[in-house]
């Protein structure tokens, strides 16, 4: 199913697949543009449903997986070579590159960040 689809009339739906469920947002268009100040922000919806933390973690994991994949392509690195640089196993690298797999240790994330020339920051806000 597409991420955005027309339901009926001016009613549209956005779907976001989460690890254990699907989040849905229904919205309408007015005069060809989205109505301002109607309904709530998507973050508020996710928070009310108890899905905000999980959604943010999933989004962050997808960004990390994408950045690592891009780095490997740009530097023409095999998975074995990348795993060696991160000082981890190839199976741990596969978990890191799998955007939907959240089974990654902070140590592996920190080493991956170092290989990318970045710094891992974690905060409780």
C-alpha positions in Angstrom: 0.0 0.0 0.0 1.3 3.5 -0.7 2.5 5.7 2.1 -0.1 8.4 1.2 -3.5 7.6 -0.3 -6.8 9.3 -0.9 -9.6 7.9 1.2 -12.7 9.8 -0.1 -13.5 13.4 -1.1 -10.8 15.7 0.4 -9.8 13.1 3.0 -6.2 11.6 2.8 -4.3 9.1 4.8 -0.5 8.8 5.6 0.8 5.5 6.8 4.1 4.9 8.6 5.1 1.3 9.3 6.6 0.8 12.8 8.4 -2.4 14.0 5.2 -3.8 15.6 2.4 -1.7 14.2 1.4 0.9 11.7 0.8 4.6 12.5 -1.8 6.5 10.5 -2.6 10.2 10.1 -5.7 11.4 8.3 -5.7 14.9 6.9 -7.6 17.0 4.5 -6.8 19.6 1.8 -8.5 22.9 1.4 -8.0 25.0 -1.7 -5.2 22.7 -2.9 -3.2 23.2 0.3 -3.2 21.6 3.7 -5.4 23.4 6.2 -3.3 25.3 8.8 -3.9 24.8 12.5 -6.4 21.9 12.2 -5.8 18.8 14.2 -2.5 18.2 16.0 1.1 17.8 15.0 2.2 14.3 14.1 4.6 14.2 17.0 1.7 14.9 19.4 -0.3 12.1 17.8 2.6 9.6 18.2 3.1 10.8 21.8 -0.6 10.3 22.7 -0.4 6.8 21.2 2.8 6.0 23.1 4.7 5.6 19.8 6.9 8.7 19.8 10.0 7.2 21.3 9.9 4.1 19.2 9.3 6.2 16.0 12.3 8.5 16.8 14.5 5.5 17.5 13.5 3.8 14.3 14.1 7.0 12.3 17.5 7.4 13.9 18.4 3.8 13.1 17.4 4.2 9.5 19.6 7.4 9.1 22.6 5.6 10.6 22.1 2.6 8.3 21.8 4.9 5.3 24.9 6.8 6.2 26.9 3.7 6.7 25.7 2.2 3.4 26.6 5.5 1.6 30.1 5.5 3.2 30.7 2.0 2.1 29.7 2.8 -1.5 31.7 6.0 -1.6 34.9 4.2 -0.3 34.2 1.0 -2.1 34.3 -1.1 1.1 33.1 -4.6 1.4 31.1 -5.7 4.4 34.1 -7.6 5.7 36.3 -4.6 5.5 33.8 -2.3 7.1 33.2 -4.8 9.9 37.0 -4.9 10.5 37.1 -1.1 10.7 34.3 -1.0 13.2 35.9 -3.9 15.1 32.9 -6.1 15.0 31.6 -9.2 13.3 30.0 -9.2 9.9 26.7 -10.3 11.4 26.8 -7.3 13.8 27.4 -5.1 10.7 24.5 -6.7 9.0 22.2 -5.8 12.0 23.6 -2.3 11.9 22.9 -1.9 8.1 19.4 -3.3 8.5 17.3 -0.2 9.0 14.5 -2.2 10.7 16.7 -4.1 13.1 17.1 -2.4 16.5 19.4 -5.0 18.0 22.6 -2.9 18.0 24.8 -2.1 20.9 25.9 1.4 21.8 29.5 0.3 21.5 29.0 -0.8 17.9 27.2 2.5 17.1 30.1 4.5 18.7 32.7 2.6 16.6 30.6 3.1 13.4 30.4 6.8 14.2 34.2 7.0 14.5 34.7 5.3 11.2 32.4 7.9 9.6 34.4 10.7 11.3 31.5 11.5 13.5 30.6 11.4 17.2 27.8 9.5 18.8 25.8 11.6 21.2 23.0 10.2 23.4 20.9 12.3 25.6 18.1 11.9 28.1 15.8 14.9 27.6 
